[in-house]
Amino acid sequence: MLSLDPKQGLVAAVTLIFAGFGTKTLADSFWSGHTDVEAINASLDKINGQIQTKNKALADAKTALTDKQNELTTAQQNLTTAQQDLTNSKAQVTALQQQYNTLKNQYDTDTSSLHQQIQQKITEGDEKVAAKQKELNAKQAEVTDKQQALDAANQTIASLNTKITDLTQQLDTANKVASSKSAELTQSERDALQAKQDVSQTRAKAESIANANE
């Protein structure tokens, strides 16, 4: 990198100018070269300004480069961190995918087993329903038979009740007739009946005594 102090440049330029003149002609040519010296000094000042401008631009560029390098380092670090995060995320995704596959397989297995159990229960339920329906039909037929028998029995009972009513009426009539006939018996007939009963009782008593003394 080119770096020039303005004072050092001016001294060097003046030295070069005076070195080109001999001792004899120095005084004669000094005034004639004054304009050149001023032009040279102006040029040197201009060059020095350009150099300073370029040095500042270079310094600024170095600073900017350092900043960019720092940004690049930070970006690289961030990239490394992001890559590590990506690697970790991929590992997590892989682990989650494996967990998902395991759960999916377990779910499919459990679902298939559950469907089989449900179908089996439905089949068993249908069989039980069919058996219960058959049993219910048999019970219904039995109830129907019992109802028919009950209806027949009720008819028989109704018929018997009618007969009982008729017989009761007949009995009432007979009792009335018997009462009427009994009222018609004479006292003598009642006495004869009583005597007959007494004779019968006496005969039975005598036979009992005779049998006891044998």
MDAnalysis code that builds the backbone (N, CA, C; Angstrom):
import MDAnalysis as mda
import numpy as np

u = mda.Universe.empty(642, n_residues=214, atom_resindex=np.repeat(np.arange(214), 3), trajectory=True)
u.add_TopologyAttr("name", ["N", "CA", "C"] * 214)
u.add_TopologyAttr("resid", np.arange(1, 215))
u.add_TopologyAttr("resname", ["MET", "LEU", "SER", "LEU", "ASP", "PRO", "LYS", "GLN", "GLY", "LEU", "VAL", "ALA", "ALA", "VAL", "THR", "LEU", "ILE", "PHE", "ALA", "GLY", "PHE", "GLY", "THR", "LYS", "THR", "LEU", "ALA", "ASP", "SER", "PHE", "TRP", "SER", "GLY", "HIS", "THR", "ASP", "VAL", "GLU", "ALA", "ILE", "ASN", "ALA", "SER", "LEU", "ASP", "LYS", "ILE", "ASN", "GLY", "GLN", "ILE", "GLN", "THR", "LYS", "ASN", "LYS", "ALA", "LEU", "ALA", "ASP", "ALA", "LYS", "THR", "ALA", "LEU", "THR", "ASP", "LYS", "GLN", "ASN", "GLU", "LEU", "THR", "THR", "ALA", "GLN", "GLN", "ASN", "LEU", "THR", "THR", "ALA", "GLN", "GLN", "ASP", "LEU", "THR", "ASN", "SER", "LYS", "ALA", "GLN", "VAL", "THR", "ALA", "LEU", "GLN", "GLN", "GLN", "TYR", "ASN", "THR", "LEU", "LYS", "ASN", "GLN", "TYR", "ASP", "THR", "ASP", "THR", "SER", "SER", "LEU", "HIS", "GLN", "GLN", "ILE", "GLN", "GLN", "LYS", "ILE", "THR", "GLU", "GLY", "ASP", "GLU", "LYS", "VAL", "ALA", "ALA", "LYS", "GLN", "LYS", "GLU", "LEU", "ASN", "ALA", "LYS", "GLN", "ALA", "GLU", "VAL", "THR", "ASP", "LYS", "GLN", "GLN", "ALA", "LEU", "ASP", "ALA", "ALA", "ASN", "GLN", "THR", "ILE", "ALA", "SER", "LEU", "ASN", "THR", "LYS", "ILE", "THR", "ASP", "LEU", "THR", "GLN", "GLN", "LEU", "ASP", "THR", "ALA", "ASN", "LYS", "VAL", "ALA", "SER", "SER", "LYS", "SER", "ALA", "GLU", "LEU", "THR", "GLN", "SER", "GLU", "ARG", "ASP", "ALA", "LEU", "GLN", "ALA", "LYS", "GLN", "ASP", "VAL", "SER", "GLN", "THR", "ARG", "ALA", "LYS", "ALA", "GLU", "SER", "ILE", "ALA", "ASN", "ALA", "ASN", "GLU"])
u.atoms.positions = np.array([
    [0.847, -1.178, 0.000],
    [0.000, 0.000, 0.000],
    [0.884, 1.230, 0.000],
    [0.556, 2.281, -0.820],
    [1.342, 3.516, -0.947],
    [0.867, 4.494, 0.100],
    [1.792, 4.986, 0.933],
    [1.488, 5.981, 1.968],
    [2.585, 7.020, 1.944],
    [2.254, 8.327, 1.733],
    [3.256, 9.399, 1.572],
    [2.894, 10.551, 2.466],
    [3.847, 10.954, 3.309],
    [3.699, 12.138, 4.160],
    [3.880, 13.363, 3.296],
    [2.993, 14.362, 3.361],
    [3.106, 15.560, 2.497],
    [4.412, 16.303, 2.708],
    [4.881, 16.480, 3.906],
    [6.146, 17.206, 4.183],
    [7.336, 16.473, 3.589],
    [7.339, 15.154, 3.787],
    [8.444, 14.370, 3.226],
    [8.439, 14.441, 1.704],
    [7.272, 14.450, 1.105],
    [7.182, 14.539, -0.361],
    [7.679, 15.887, -0.870],
    [7.341, 16.946, -0.143],
    [7.766, 18.280, -0.559],
    [9.277, 18.414, -0.476],
    [9.872, 17.936, 0.609],
    [11.334, 17.996, 0.778],
    [12.027, 17.201, -0.304],
    [11.474, 16.000, -0.584],
    [12.086, 15.173, -1.616],
    [12.021, 15.834, -2.965],
    [10.889, 16.503, -3.264],
    [10.752, 17.184, -4.565],
    [11.720, 18.341, -4.680],
    [11.822, 19.147, -3.632],
    [12.760, 20.290, -3.654],
    [14.174, 19.803, -3.804],
    [14.529, 18.737, -3.117],
    [15.889, 18.181, -3.209],
    [16.188, 17.753, -4.627],
    [15.183, 17.104, -5.255],
    [15.393, 16.666, -6.637],
    [15.574, 17.867, -7.560],
    [14.825, 18.910, -7.315],
    [14.924, 20.101, -8.190],
    [16.305, 20.737, -8.086],
    [16.721, 20.933, -6.835],
    [18.025, 21.591, -6.649],
    [19.178, 20.690, -7.035],
    [18.969, 19.391, -6.957],
    [20.042, 18.482, -7.351],
    [20.302, 18.560, -8.848],
    [19.312, 19.002, -9.618],
    [19.482, 19.067, -11.068],
    [20.241, 20.319, -11.532],
    [20.511, 21.213, -10.658],
    [21.228, 22.456, -11.030],
    [22.639, 22.458, -10.424],
    [23.539, 22.967, -11.079],
    [24.909, 23.114, -10.545],
    [24.966, 24.308, -9.596],
    [26.078, 24.381, -8.895],
    [26.231, 25.465, -7.932],
    [26.328, 26.804, -8.644],
    [26.887, 26.774, -9.834],
    [27.113, 28.008, -10.573],
    [25.812, 28.589, -11.095],
    [24.900, 27.756, -11.557],
    [23.693, 28.252, -12.212],
    [22.513, 28.299, -11.259],
    [22.714, 27.985, -9.991],
    [21.587, 27.886, -9.041],
    [20.940, 29.237, -8.871],
    [21.713, 30.238, -8.623],
    [21.137, 31.558, -8.397],
    [20.498, 32.102, -9.656],
    [21.096, 31.779, -10.834],
    [20.540, 32.302, -12.072],
    [19.198, 31.660, -12.439],
    [19.092, 30.399, -12.158],
    [17.879, 29.674, -12.577],
    [16.817, 29.566, -11.489],
    [17.082, 30.078, -10.278],
    [16.126, 29.893, -9.174],
    [14.823, 30.576, -9.485],
    [14.913, 31.772, -9.912],
    [13.685, 32.517, -10.152],
    [12.971, 32.018, -11.390],
    [13.741, 31.548, -12.323],
    [13.072, 31.009, -13.519],
    [12.378, 29.689, -13.235],
    [12.827, 28.923, -12.228],
    [12.194, 27.631, -11.875],
    [11.183, 27.748, -10.761],
    [10.955, 28.993, -10.288],
    [10.022, 29.165, -9.168],
    [8.610, 28.738, -9.551],
    [8.270, 29.108, -10.780],
    [6.915, 28.726, -11.238],
    [6.777, 27.212, -11.314],
    [7.859, 26.576, -11.797],
    [7.830, 25.105, -11.876],
    [7.724, 24.488, -10.500],
    [8.490, 25.112, -9.541],
    [8.439, 24.578, -8.171],
    [7.027, 24.687, -7.618],
    [6.384, 25.851, -7.851],
    [5.026, 26.023, -7.349],
    [4.075, 25.022, -8.008],
    [4.326, 24.834, -9.339],
    [3.474, 23.859, -10.041],
    [3.679, 22.458, -9.474],
    [4.977, 22.172, -9.220],
    [5.285, 20.850, -8.643],
    [4.657, 20.711, -7.271],
    [4.785, 21.785, -6.455],
    [4.184, 21.741, -5.109],
    [2.677, 21.553, -5.196],
    [2.063, 22.266, -6.146],
    [0.607, 22.102, -6.302],
    [0.267, 20.664, -6.690],
    [1.097, 20.156, -7.622],
    [0.867, 18.761, -8.048],
    [1.059, 17.800, -6.880],
    [2.152, 18.114, -6.086],
    [2.399, 17.251, -4.922],
    [1.246, 17.335, -3.928],
    [0.743, 18.555, -3.706],
    [-0.407, 18.691, -2.797],
    [-1.611, 17.916, -3.331],
    [-1.817, 18.040, -4.657],
    [-2.939, 17.315, -5.257],
    [-2.770, 15.812, -5.111],
    [-1.484, 15.375, -5.406],
    [-1.208, 13.936, -5.272],
    [-1.377, 13.491, -3.828],
    [-0.845, 14.381, -2.918],
    [-0.964, 14.031, -1.499],
    [-2.433, 13.930, -1.091],
    [-3.264, 14.881, -1.597],
    [-4.708, 14.822, -1.279],
    [-5.345, 13.555, -1.816],
    [-4.940, 13.205, -3.080],
    [-5.494, 11.986, -3.679],
    [-5.072, 10.749, -2.880],
    [-3.741, 10.826, -2.449],
    [-3.251, 9.688, -1.661],
    [-4.026, 9.569, -0.358],
    [-4.242, 10.731, 0.308],
    [-4.993, 10.701, 1.564],
    [-6.421, 10.207, 1.334],
    [-7.003, 10.713, 0.234],
    [-8.373, 10.256, -0.084],
    [-8.397, 8.749, -0.306],
    [-7.391, 8.273, -1.079],
    [-7.334, 6.828, -1.344],
    [-7.042, 6.046, -0.071],
    [-6.122, 6.638, 0.778],
    [-5.841, 5.957, 2.056],
    [-7.093, 5.856, 2.916],
    [-7.859, 7.007, 2.941],
    [-9.100, 6.980, 3.728],
    [-10.090, 5.983, 3.136],
    [-10.193, 6.009, 1.776],
    [-11.090, 5.060, 1.121],
    [-10.649, 3.622, 1.403],
    [-9.277, 3.434, 1.399],
    [-8.759, 2.102, 1.695],
    [-9.060, 1.695, 3.128],
    [-8.869, 2.684, 4.035],
    [-9.180, 2.397, 5.445],
    [-10.654, 2.071, 5.613],
    [-11.475, 2.917, 4.926],
    [-12.924, 2.645, 4.994],
    [-13.254, 1.283, 4.395],
    [-12.557, 0.988, 3.290],
    [-12.794, -0.308, 2.650],
    [-12.374, -1.450, 3.571],
    [-11.199, -1.225, 4.263],
    [-10.755, -2.259, 5.217],
    [-11.768, -2.431, 6.341],
    [-12.259, -1.278, 6.847],
    [-13.276, -1.354, 7.913],
    [-14.525, -2.075, 7.423],
    [-14.951, -1.673, 6.193],
    [-16.133, -2.323, 5.615],
    [-15.871, -3.806, 5.410],
    [-14.611, -4.123, 4.949],
    [-14.260, -5.526, 4.744],
    [-14.278, -6.289, 6.057],
    [-13.707, -5.586, 7.099],
    [-13.734, -6.235, 8.428],
    [-15.164, -6.471, 8.884],
    [-16.019, -5.428, 8.676],
    [-17.434, -5.588, 9.047],
    [-18.075, -6.718, 8.259],
    [-17.777, -6.755, 6.951],
    [-18.343, -7.817, 6.125],
    [-17.829, -9.183, 6.545],
    [-16.482, -9.209, 6.896],
    [-15.929, -10.479, 7.356],
    [-16.602, -10.908, 8.669],
    [-16.828, -9.899, 9.551],
    [-17.532, -10.216, 10.806],
    [-18.951, -10.695, 10.508],
    [-19.600, -9.972, 9.562],
    [-20.944, -10.409, 9.177],
    [-20.904, -11.796, 8.564],
    [-19.859, -12.047, 7.727],
    [-19.729, -13.363, 7.129],
    [-19.500, -14.429, 8.190],
    [-18.628, -14.074, 9.174],
    [-18.380, -15.032, 10.266],
    [-19.661, -15.319, 11.030],
    [-20.406, -14.211, 11.330],
    [-21.686, -14.379, 12.029],
    [-22.659, -15.203, 11.184],
    [-22.668, -14.873, 9.860],
    [-23.554, -15.622, 8.969],
    [-23.155, -17.087, 8.907],
    [-21.831, -17.345, 8.865],
    [-21.365, -18.735, 8.853],
    [-21.736, -19.444, 10.143],
    [-21.562, -18.704, 11.264],
    [-21.967, -19.288, 12.547],
    [-23.463, -19.571, 12.559],
    [-24.221, -18.573, 12.054],
    [-25.675, -18.779, 11.988],
    [-26.022, -19.941, 11.062],
    [-25.251, -20.021, 9.931],
    [-25.482, -21.130, 9.015],
    [-25.168, -22.463, 9.675],
    [-24.049, -22.487, 10.434],
    [-23.687, -23.714, 11.139],
    [-24.762, -24.084, 12.157],
    [-25.219, -23.038, 12.886],
    [-26.288, -23.283, 13.862],
    [-27.561, -23.763, 13.167],
    [-27.878, -23.089, 12.036],
    [-29.076, -23.496, 11.283],
    [-28.937, -24.912, 10.755],
    [-27.721, -25.248, 10.256],
    [-27.500, -26.611, 9.765],
    [-27.640, -27.627, 10.894],
    [-27.097, -27.236, 12.076],
    [-27.227, -28.138, 13.226],
    [-28.697, -28.283, 13.620],
    [-29.396, -27.106, 13.600],
    [-30.831, -27.160, 13.902],
    [-31.565, -28.008, 12.872],
    [-31.159, -27.863, 11.587],
    [-31.789, -28.670, 10.546],
    [-31.521, -30.152, 10.769],
    [-30.266, -30.456, 11.137],
    [-29.922, -31.859, 11.414],
    [-30.753, -32.391, 12.580],
    [-30.842, -31.545, 13.639],
    [-31.640, -31.956, 14.805],
    [-33.116, -32.111, 14.423],
    [-33.593, -31.150, 13.603],
    [-34.993, -31.224, 13.178],
    [-35.244, -32.473, 12.350],
    [-34.276, -32.788, 11.443],
    [-34.430, -34.004, 10.636],
    [-34.442, -35.244, 11.531],
    [-33.564, -35.230, 12.547],
    [-33.532, -36.365, 13.479],
    [-34.857, -36.475, 14.219],
    [-35.393, -35.298, 14.628],
    [-36.679, -35.303, 15.321],
    [-37.787, -35.779, 14.389],
    [-37.719, -35.305, 13.127],
    [-38.727, -35.739, 12.158],
    [-38.645, -37.243, 11.938],
    [-37.409, -37.740, 11.838],
    [-37.225, -39.192, 11.663],
    [-37.784, -39.955, 12.859],
    [-37.460, -39.449, 14.071],
    [-37.969, -40.104, 15.285],
    [-39.495, -40.048, 15.331],
    [-40.035, -38.867, 14.982],
    [-41.497, -38.730, 14.969],
    [-42.124, -39.621, 13.907],
    [-41.459, -39.736, 12.755],
    [-41.975, -40.610, 11.702],
    [-41.983, -42.063, 12.160],
    [-40.910, -42.446, 12.858],
    [-40.857, -43.815, 13.388],
    [-41.959, -44.034, 14.425],
    [-42.135, -43.034, 15.311],
    [-43.204, -43.134, 16.305],
    [-44.568, -43.210, 15.620],
    [-44.720, -42.364, 14.563],
    [-45.982, -42.396, 13.825],
    [-46.211, -43.762, 13.179],
    [-45.167, -44.303, 12.560],
    [-45.302, -45.615, 11.918],
    [-45.666, -46.682, 12.944],
    [-44.992, -46.611, 14.111],
    [-45.292, -47.581, 15.165],
    [-46.736, -47.447, 15.624],
    [-47.151, -46.200, 15.891],
    [-48.526, -45.965, 16.332],
    [-49.530, -46.342, 15.246],
    [-49.172, -46.037, 13.974],
    [-50.076, -46.386, 12.868],
    [-50.239, -47.888, 12.762],
    [-49.125, -48.627, 12.868],
    [-49.208, -50.087, 12.817],
    [-50.033, -50.621, 13.979],
    [-49.787, -50.050, 15.179],
    [-50.546, -50.483, 16.350],
    [-52.028, -50.154, 16.177],
    [-52.290, -48.950, 15.632],
    [-53.676, -48.546, 15.401],
    [-54.355, -49.478, 14.402],
    [-53.649, -49.773, 13.302],
    [-54.225, -50.668, 12.299],
    [-54.497, -52.044, 12.894],
    [-53.528, -52.533, 13.698],
    [-53.703, -53.845, 14.329],
    [-54.886, -53.828, 15.289],
    [-54.920, -52.803, 16.153],
    [-56.010, -52.700, 17.131],
    [-57.351, -52.525, 16.430],
    [-57.362, -51.711, 15.359],
    [-58.611, -51.477, 14.642],
    [-59.109, -52.763, 13.992],
    [-58.196, -53.504, 13.380],
    [-58.578, -54.774, 12.754],
    [-59.109, -55.748, 13.800],
    [-58.395, -55.828, 14.941],
    [-58.840, -56.716, 16.014],
    [-60.192, -56.283, 16.550],
    [-60.361, -54.963, 16.707],
    [-61.633, -54.457, 17.222],
    [-62.772, -54.745, 16.255],
    [-62.502, -54.575, 14.962],
    [-63.526, -54.873, 13.970],
    [-63.913, -56.353, 14.014],
    [-62.905, -57.213, 14.175],
    [-63.195, -58.645, 14.267],
    [-64.028, -58.944, 15.508],
    [-63.640, -58.316, 16.641],
    [-64.401, -58.526, 17.872],
    [-65.834, -58.021, 17.729],
    [-65.961, -56.829, 17.104],
    [-67.295, -56.263, 16.911],
    [-68.135, -57.176, 16.029],
    [-67.516, -57.657, 14.922],
    [-68.242, -58.547, 14.029],
    [-68.636, -59.832, 14.742],
    [-67.704, -60.350, 15.574],
    [-68.006, -61.566, 16.325],
    [-69.150, -61.322, 17.303],
    [-69.096, -60.159, 17.987],
    [-70.159, -59.828, 18.935],
    [-71.491, -59.656, 18.211],
    [-71.428, -59.040, 17.004],
    [-72.662, -58.875, 16.235],
    [-73.233, -60.238, 15.848],
    [-72.326, -61.139, 15.407],
    [-72.768, -62.487, 15.037],
    [-73.366, -63.201, 16.240],
    [-72.644, -63.115, 17.387],
    [-73.162, -63.745, 18.602],
    [-74.492, -63.120, 19.012],
    [-74.558, -61.776, 18.883],
    [-75.808, -61.099, 19.222],
    [-76.954, -61.531, 18.323],
    [-76.655, -61.657, 17.010],
    [-77.693, -62.108, 16.075],
    [-78.160, -63.518, 16.421],
    [-77.184, -64.372, 16.780],
    [-77.544, -65.741, 17.142],
    [-78.399, -65.751, 18.407],
    [-78.006, -64.927, 19.390],
    [-78.784, -64.862, 20.631],
    [-80.178, -64.301, 20.373],
    [-80.236, -63.281, 19.510],
    [-81.535, -62.702, 19.179],
    [-82.413, -63.736, 18.479],
    [-81.791, -64.484, 17.549],
    [-82.554, -65.524, 16.841],
    [-83.049, -66.588, 17.820],
    [-82.152, -66.988, 18.756],
    [-82.547, -67.996, 19.749],
    [-83.671, -67.465, 20.640],
    [-83.509, -66.180, 21.073],
    [-84.543, -65.585, 21.923],
    [-85.859, -65.438, 21.165],
    [-85.748, -65.086, 19.865],
    [-86.955, -64.969, 19.062],
    [-87.652, -66.316, 18.916],
    [-86.827, -67.365, 18.710],
    [-87.399, -68.714, 18.615],
    [-88.063, -69.104, 19.925],
    [-87.353, -68.797, 21.039],
    [-87.922, -69.095, 22.351],
    [-89.196, -68.276, 22.578],
    [-89.156, -67.019, 22.153],
    [-90.336, -66.163, 22.308],
    [-91.506, -66.687, 21.481],
    [-91.184, -67.142, 20.263],
    [-92.239, -67.710, 19.423],
    [-92.856, -68.938, 20.076],
    [-91.979, -69.786, 20.673],
    [-92.486, -70.976, 21.362],
    [-93.358, -70.572, 22.557],
    [-92.863, -69.560, 23.310],
    [-93.646, -69.083, 24.450],
    [-94.978, -68.495, 23.986],
    [-94.929, -67.779, 22.867],
    [-96.151, -67.191, 22.339],
    [-97.145, -68.270, 21.924],
    [-96.599, -69.325, 21.270],
    [-97.470, -70.442, 20.886],
    [-98.056, -71.106, 22.123],
    [-97.206, -71.251, 23.179],
    [-97.685, -71.849, 24.422],
    [-98.754, -70.970, 25.063],
    [-98.482, -69.654, 25.051],
    [-99.481, -68.735, 25.612],
    [-100.782, -68.799, 24.827],
    [-100.631, -68.890, 23.492],
    [-101.830, -68.996, 22.656],
    [-102.618, -70.258, 23.000],
    [-101.886, -71.398, 23.145],
    [-102.552, -72.648, 23.525],
    [-103.220, -72.517, 24.888],
    [-102.465, -71.889, 25.839],
    [-103.036, -71.718, 27.182],
    [-104.261, -70.807, 27.138],
    [-104.170, -69.787, 26.299],
    [-105.300, -68.872, 26.193],
    [-106.517, -69.585, 25.614],
    [-106.235, -70.414, 24.597],
    [-107.343, -71.185, 24.020],
    [-107.939, -72.137, 25.048],
    [-107.028, -72.809, 25.825],
    [-107.518, -73.714, 26.872],
    [-108.297, -72.939, 27.927],
    [-107.779, -71.739, 28.261],
    [-108.460, -70.918, 29.255],
    [-109.823, -70.475, 28.750],
    [-109.848, -70.107, 27.466],
    [-111.133, -69.716, 26.889],
    [-112.123, -70.872, 26.941],
    [-111.616, -72.089, 26.605],
    [-112.487, -73.271, 26.662],
    [-112.938, -73.535, 28.090],
    [-111.979, -73.393, 29.052],
    [-112.327, -73.598, 30.461],
    [-113.344, -72.559, 30.917],
    [-113.142, -71.312, 30.471],
    [-114.101, -70.271, 30.843],
    [-115.485, -70.578, 30.288],
    [-115.497, -71.102, 29.052],
    [-116.777, -71.489, 28.478],
    [-117.412, -72.626, 29.279],
    [-116.537, -73.605, 29.664],
    [-117.038, -74.725, 30.479],
    [-117.559, -74.214, 31.815],
    [-116.761, -73.301, 32.440],
    [-117.187, -72.747, 33.726],
    [-118.492, -71.988, 33.577],
    [-118.576, -71.219, 32.481],
    [-119.815, -70.472, 32.256],
    [-120.993, -71.431, 32.095],
    [-120.732, -72.546, 31.343],
    [-121.792, -73.544, 31.163],
    [-122.159, -74.198, 32.479],
    [-121.088, -74.514, 33.291],
    [-121.354, -75.133, 34.590],
    [-122.081, -74.164, 35.523],
    [-121.694, -72.897, 35.465],
    [-122.381, -71.903, 36.285],
    [-123.861, -71.829, 35.935],
    [-124.089, -71.941, 34.617],
    [-125.495, -71.929, 34.175],
    [-126.228, -73.141, 34.729],
    [-125.523, -74.322, 34.652],
    [-126.137, -75.541, 35.185],
    [-126.330, -75.443, 36.693],
    [-125.288, -74.899, 37.371],
    [-125.394, -74.759, 38.830],
    [-126.558, -73.843, 39.184],
    [-126.692, -72.786, 38.408],
    [-127.805, -71.878, 38.664],
    [-129.134, -72.613, 38.485],
    [-129.183, -73.400, 37.380],
    [-130.414, -74.172, 37.142],
    [-130.657, -75.167, 38.260],
    [-129.581, -75.912, 38.654],
    [-129.730, -76.911, 39.723],
    [-130.075, -76.251, 41.051],
    [-129.454, -75.056, 41.283],
    [-129.774, -74.339, 42.528],
    [-131.249, -73.960, 42.549],
    [-131.711, -73.509, 41.397],
    [-133.134, -73.168, 41.318],
    [-134.000, -74.407, 41.534],
    [-133.529, -75.526, 40.895],
    [-134.273, -76.779, 41.094],
    [-134.238, -77.231, 42.544],
    [-133.044, -77.073, 43.196],
    [-132.923, -77.473, 44.593],
    [-133.802, -76.617, 45.482],
    [-133.782, -75.314, 45.167],
    [-134.652, -74.427, 45.949],
    [-136.110, -74.852, 45.808],
    [-136.448, -75.186, 44.563],
    [-137.825, -75.641, 44.324],
    [-138.118, -76.926, 45.086],
    [-137.116, -77.898, 45.050],
    [-137.291, -79.167, 45.751],
    [-137.388, -78.956, 47.251],
    [-136.538, -78.039, 47.774],
    [-136.590, -77.755, 49.215],
    [-137.938, -77.168, 49.605],
    [-138.400, -76.280, 48.716],
    [-139.734, -75.724, 49.004],
    [-140.794, -76.813, 49.012],
    [-140.642, -77.739, 48.014],
    [-141.612, -78.856, 47.958],
    [-141.474, -79.739, 49.181],
    [-140.178, -80.040, 49.579],
    [-139.956, -80.891, 50.754],
    [-140.498, -80.236, 52.005],
    [-140.287, -78.929, 52.088],
    [-140.807, -78.219, 53.259],
    [-142.320, -78.279, 53.292],
    [-142.858, -78.137, 52.078],
    [-144.320, -78.213, 52.017],
    [-144.824, -79.598, 52.395],
    [-144.084, -80.644, 51.870],
    [-144.469, -82.016, 52.207],
    [-144.270, -82.296, 53.676],
    [-143.185, -81.819, 54.218],
    [-142.914, -82.053, 55.643],
    [-143.982, -81.408, 56.500],
    [-144.458, -80.308, 56.082],
    [-145.510, -79.628, 56.847],
    [-146.803, -80.405, 56.792],
    [-146.945, -81.157, 55.705],
    [-148.176, -81.922, 55.543],
    [-148.205, -83.201, 56.394],
    [-147.009, -83.662, 56.934],
    [-146.992, -84.888, 57.743],
    [-147.825, -84.694, 59.016],
    [-148.557, -85.712, 59.363],
    [-149.384, -85.657, 60.576],
    [-148.526, -85.947, 61.782],
    [-149.017, -85.650, 62.879],
    [-148.290, -85.885, 64.119],
    [-148.071, -87.369, 64.313],
    [-149.021, -88.163, 63.928],
    [-148.898, -89.607, 64.094],
    [-147.762, -90.153, 63.229],
    [-147.630, -89.624, 62.051],
    [-146.545, -90.068, 61.174],
    [-145.181, -89.707, 61.772],
    [-145.156, -88.544, 62.417],
    [-143.903, -88.142, 63.033],
    [-143.618, -89.042, 64.243],
    [-144.656, -89.417, 64.985],
    [-144.484, -90.302, 66.136],
    [-144.033, -91.684, 65.665],
    [-144.672, -92.189, 64.600],
    [-144.286, -93.497, 64.071],
    [-142.842, -93.476, 63.603],
    [-142.454, -92.393, 62.984],
    [-141.064, -92.276, 62.522],
    [-140.109, -92.243, 63.703],
    [-140.547, -91.565, 64.767],
    [-139.695, -91.492, 65.951],
    [-139.596, -92.857, 66.605],
    [-140.721, -93.604, 66.646],
    [-140.721, -94.945, 67.245],
    [-139.809, -95.865, 66.447],
    [-139.900, -95.757, 65.158],
    [-139.048, -96.590, 64.308],
    [-137.587, -96.320, 64.586],
    [-137.272, -95.055, 64.779],
    [-135.881, -94.685, 65.079],
    [-135.486, -95.240, 66.453],
    [-136.376, -95.186, 67.429],
    [-136.062, -95.692, 68.766],
    [-135.833, -97.199, 68.715],
    [-136.664, -97.937, 67.981],
    [-136.520, -99.383, 67.864],
    [-135.177, -99.715, 67.222],
    [-134.851, -98.967, 66.210],
    [-133.591, -99.224, 65.529],
    [-132.418, -99.003, 66.460],
    [-132.473, -97.931, 67.256],
    [-131.383, -97.644, 68.187],
    [-131.311, -98.719, 69.262],
    [-132.485, -99.211, 69.767],
    [-132.525, -100.249, 70.810],
    [-131.951, -101.548, 70.276],
    [-132.314, -101.889, 69.066],
    [-131.807, -103.103, 68.437],
    [-130.297, -103.055, 68.303],
    [-129.790, -101.912, 67.902],
    [-128.340, -101.776, 67.747],
    [-127.640, -101.886, 69.081],
    [-128.225, -101.338, 70.119],
    [-127.626, -101.408, 71.448],
    [-127.611, -102.834, 71.963],
    [-128.711, -103.589, 71.718],
    [-128.802, -104.972, 72.170],
    [-127.770, -105.829, 71.466],
    [-127.610, -105.624, 70.196],
    [-126.625, -106.378, 69.449],
    [-125.220, -106.077, 69.941],
    [-125.016, -104.866, 70.323],
    [-123.702, -104.495, 70.834],
    [-123.416, -105.167, 72.154],
    [-124.453, -105.245, 73.039],
    [-124.254, -105.899, 74.331],
    [-124.026, -107.372, 74.131],
    [-124.795, -107.987, 73.233],
    [-124.653, -109.425, 72.988],
    [-123.275, -109.732, 72.452],
    [-122.818, -108.974, 71.610],
    [-121.493, -109.199, 71.021],
    [-120.422, -109.034, 72.083],
    [-120.625, -108.136, 73.011],
    [-119.634, -107.892, 74.048],
    [-119.567, -109.047, 75.021],
    [-120.681, -109.844, 75.227],
    [-120.707, -110.924, 76.181],
    [-120.354, -112.257, 75.571],
    [-120.102, -112.380, 74.404],
    [-119.721, -113.650, 73.777],
    [-118.333, -114.081, 74.197],
])
